[in-house]
Amino acid sequence: MTIDLSRRGFLALAGTGVATTTLGAMGFGAAEAAEAAHVRPFKLVATTETRNICTYCSVACGIIMYSKGDLAAGETAELLHIEGDADHPTNRGTLCPKGAALKDYVRAETRLTRPRYRAPGADRFQDIGWDEALDKIARALKDDRDANLIEKNDKGTTVNRWTTTGYLAASATTNETAWLTYKTVRAMGIVGFDNQARV
Ligand code: SF4
């Protein structure tokens, strides 16, 4: 007989097996079936699984986030658990200590969850909306590029260098996102380009 069992499914089955075998050895054979049916699913039952990438470093390990709460019904989603994604080719279910503590990072009271803006001359930041933040960024990029793009060097060779704006990219992206980011930044002529993983 061939059993089609995922790696996570195998671990769940193995955990159940340990519990039920112990019960059986103690003479509670009748309880085995009930135990097998209930002992593993309790923790994550009725949760929503969301696949994502660890935000910490450029290894970009795959994670699965388990949450409760139906956003479509106006409920607040509560993050209950994060674990490594056993099906992800990078980490195969493993996480380093930083990744293993991701839930605390996500739920931290000090976590920044919206754009903040400090006006010229101001001594404090203020919360602004995402649309307003993106408009400000686009406006500042356009104005600076129009004013400072170096189209040709001393010999008249086209170089299209934009040296007055820099770009700091995030490491927690897929190869495809990183490729698009690189192409966009270089296409605009930006020379100063680095990654958060090196900071
Ligand atoms: S789990 Fe650790 S190694 Fe993997 S991306 Fe996160 S910080 Fe990097």
Boltz pocket constraint, residues with backbone or C-beta under 6 A from the ligand:
constraints:
  - pocket:
      binder: B
      contacts: [[A, 54], [A, 55], [A, 56], [A, 57], [A, 58], [A, 59], [A, 60], [A, 61], [A, 91], [A, 94], [A, 95], [A, 96], [A, 97], [A, 98], [A, 99], [A, 100]]
      max_distance: 6.0
